[in-house]
Amino acid sequence: MKSKAILGQAEVSQILAAARTEAQANQWAVTIAVVDDGGHPLALERLDGATPSSAYIATEKARTSALGRRESKGFEDMVNGGRFAFLSAPLLTSLEGGVPVIVDGQVIGAVGVSGVKAEQDAQVARAGAHTVG
């Protein structure tokens, strides 16, 4: 039987704190979502000034990254590269800003961020995701 790490509340808090610090250091009003490996929400934090729609988008970016087992940017690149059929895939967003949390080579969750430019969302998400593992 295999075993793998899971995200507990301590790790989720650590992820949120690191992502929040990165966003605030750059004065970016974003929403940060953390999900488990099945894409189920564990935490959501909408910073002051972040738009209401960013809460939905951040969650879907995280879910896409967890279920797809990679950064959501990979799916965005597929679509931008002409693979338009991928838009019908069951993943709900193909936008950059979802980053998997990987421990011992296994995806145990993901972080999604929305509110600023795509590469800035990803920067904040990576700051959170890379604190675990």
Order of alpha helices (4+ residues) and beta strands (2+ residues): alpha-beta-beta-alpha-alpha-beta-beta-alpha
